[in-house]
Structures are given as structure tokens and as C-alpha cells.
């Protein structure tokens, strides 16, 4: 349509502004939820640490993922290894005395949630560790020098700074390092946006289910031929009866009443969006979906690969935990009892058991296939200690080392034989 105006006319089009430009009919507003948060940085603070614990305490997925990692890493049992039997005899009762399993579980859980765990070593009069005390990471802070070396630890309790603690008094564990800071990175922090999205998707799914998950009924009372509306008492009575509808309800109606079902399809498609956000959340927590019971579309082959990858993640955490245990707990005890740790045979190593044998089985099969081709040859592709290294075992310096793969103690753990 073309609209013509006479020059000098005071009449204006409803589609134009006073200056003749077109009016904007459609308006758009940016939603708060649409703003990207990626790249935002947050300094370590008590508020952030409390928020991380809230995620762990109140989000079932986060709680399950962290505890599955912590339990699988620490509660599978361990073996103490040393070439000096007297060193083992000293460390074994110490582990039972301090309940090493439980203390290391708490340390690993806190390191996953907060990024750091702090354990105070309570010493007796002989300056030996008598017990371990878990410290709330929300109260603990670190002072370091310009080179990144820790000078002291201190607590802030009720806004009061407590006397400093020397580094040798605290066992500090962090799983993910943050360059430029003595603190570690929480496993939750990189996934906070995904966790928030999953929570919102879950709430939306629940709201949609409440609104559309069940069939609704519409009751029509009377007809347009009646000429007037039914009394309010009748409408309210029918409404009350409809509230108590169950699978056993039958309807007996007069000719001028009708009940129809609507919204029979329920929730459509929203579950796919929720599963998408949930998958991102689980991925960020370094745990396979199958371990959380949500492995959609996975096959036996893909599940096996994921099991191996998860096993390797657990082993990485176990090695960090083992090294901390050896340096912070075992070595001071051995030194106080006259063991020369410059001699490798006097050290004690803690080796956690595997969650599964998937990874070791693949390596053993690969090594076995290669060795099978050299069974009649005097020259072997690997030495026994190289094979032990492939399987994550320490080298052995025994006279029979050229004949055996596992020591007697290791055979007892595996229920196998050197043959």
C-alpha cells in the first residue's frame, strides 16, 4: 500500500516517527541467563569455598561422582613394599593406628571438592606422629615466597588469625595445580556453569512434568441451548470431584455434561536437553557416564574403553596420594628410627590396588603376544624388570630376578604363579 501526503500537511502515519523514520515494532531484550560466563576468574575466598561445598552437598550428581572417585581410589586396599622387612614392620602398625584408609579418603575428597586438603600431624612427646587431624579447608590459608615455596600455614577462625603452623606440621594435598598460586584447583570449579545448566534443566523438566506429565480433564456442563450458565455451586462441586480422579474413577454424567482429556502427549523432547547438560556435567567431573548409571547408547566396546580411561584417572590420583603419604608420614617415622633414606632399600612404598584389571589385562596381553614370538630364542625383547615397569611395579635386585616376574608377596596379592 502506498500512502501519499500533501506537502505541509500535519497528518502523520501511525507507522512512522515524527521525523519520518519507520517505527520499531518488534523489540528484543537480552536475557540474563543467556550471558556467557566462560572466562570469568575467581580468587580463592571463603565464599567460593562454601559455594563449592554446597554443590557437593546438594547436587546428587556431584556428590556421587566425587565419592565414587574417592572411594575407588582409597578403599580398594593397598600394599606396603620395601626391600627392608624391618621398615615394613615399623610402618604397618602405624597405618592401622592412624586409620590411614579413612584419613586418605577424607584428604582426597577435600582435594576434589576444595582443590586442597590440609591434615595436621599431631606429634607425641617423642616427636612422632600419634594421630592425624583433618582441617577444614575453608579456614586454612598459605603464605609463600616469591619463588612459590610455602613458608607457613595459618587458620582464620571467627575472623581471627591463628598462630602459624610450620610446613612440616601440615600434609598438603592438591590434585590439580594452579600456576602462580600455592593452592590447587577444585574438580567442581571448571564445571560450575555446566552444573548450573544441569540444575536449571532438571528444574524445568520437573516443572514441565508437573504441568504436562499427566492427563488433564475438561468438563463441559450444560449447552449453549440452555441459555444460561450453571450455578456456581454445581461448577465447584464438579471441580472438587475432578481433583480426586484416579485410574479407577468412572464417570456417570447427564446428557448435558461432557468430560474430555487434553494434554495427552505430556512432555515432548525436553529430556534430550536435560541429558545433554547432564552429560557435560559428568564429563567435567572426570567420571564415565556408565559409572553413574546413565550410559546412553554405549556398547560393550565403548564401555570397556571408558573403564580403562577411568582406571587411569584413579591411578593418577592414587599416585599423588601415595607420594604424599610416603613423604609426609612414612619418611619422618623412618628417619626418627634411624633408617637411612639415602639407601633406596630402606624406603617404604604404598601401592593402592587397582579398581579393575582392564588396563593391566591389556598390557599383559600385549606383552604376552610379543614374548610368545621369542619363546625359543635366547634373546628376549624385554628384561624382567622392564616387564615389571610396564605393569607399574618396582625393579627387583634379587639373584633370581632374571627368572621371575613377580615376587612371592606379589603372587599372593594376585593369586597367580610365575609360570
C-alpha positions, 0 to 999 in steps of 0.5 A: 500500500502506498500512502501519499501526503500533501506537502505541509500537511500535519497528518502523520502515519501511525507507522512512522516517527515524527521525523519520518523514520519507520517505527520499531515494532518488534523489540528484543531484550537480552536475557540474563541467563543467556550471558556467557560466563566462560572466562570469568576468574575467581580468587580463592575466598571463603565464599567460593569455598562454601559455594563449592561445598554446597554443590557437593552437598546438594547436587546428587550428581556431584556428590556421587561422582566425587565419592565414587572417585574417592572411594575407588581410589582409597578403599580398594586396599593397598600394599606396603613394599620395601626391600627392608622387612624391618621398615615394613614392620615399623610402618604397618602398625602405624597405618592401622593406628592412624586409620590411614584408609579413612584419613586418605579418603577424607584428604582426597575428597577435600582435594576434589571438592576444595582443590586442597586438603590440609591434615595436621600431624599431631606429634607425641612427646617423642616427636612422632606422629600419634594421630592425624587431624583433618582441617577444614579447608575453608579456614586454612590459608598459605603464605609463600615466597616469591619463588612459590615455596610455602613458608607457613600455614595459618587458620582464620577462625571467627575472623581471627588469625591463628598462630602459624603452623610450620610446613612440616606440621601440615600434609598438603594435598592438591590434585590439580595445580594452579600456576602462580598460586600455592593452592590447587584447583577444585574438580567442581570449579571448571564445571560450575556453569555446566552444573548450573545448566544441569540444575536449571534443566532438571528444574524445568523438566520437573516443572514441565512434568508437573504441568504436562506429565499427566492427563488433564480433564475438561468438563463441559456442563450444560449447552449453549441451548440452555441459555444460561450458565450453571450455578456456581455451586454445581461448577465447584462441586464438579471441580472438587470431584475432578481433583480426586480422579484416579485410574479407577474413577468412572464417570456417570454424567447427564446428557448435558455434561461432557468430560474430555482429556487434553494434554495427552502427549505430556512432555515432548523432547525436553529430556534430550536437553536435560541429558545433554547438560547432564552429560557435560556435567559428568564429563567435567567431573572426570567420571564415565557416564556408565559409572553413574548409571546413565550410559546412553547408547554405549556398547560393550566396546565403548564401555570397556574403553571408558573403564580403562580411561577411568582406571587411569584417572584413579591411578593418577590420583592414587599416585599423588596420594601415595607420594604424599603419604610416603613423604609426609608420614612414612619418611619422618617415622623412618628417619626418627628410627634411624633408617637411612633414606639415602639407601633406596632399600630402606624406603617404604612404598604404598601401592593402592590396588587397582579398581579393575584389571582392564588396563593391566589385562591389556598390557599383559596381553600385549606383552604376552603376544610379543614374548610368545614370538621369542619363546625359543630364542635366547634373546628376549625383547624385554628384561624382567624388570622392564616387564615389571615397569610396564605393569607399574611395579618396582625393579627387583635386585634379587639373584633370581630376578632374571627368572621371575616376574613377580615376587612371592608377596606379589603372587599372593596379592594376585593369586597367580604363579610365575609360570 
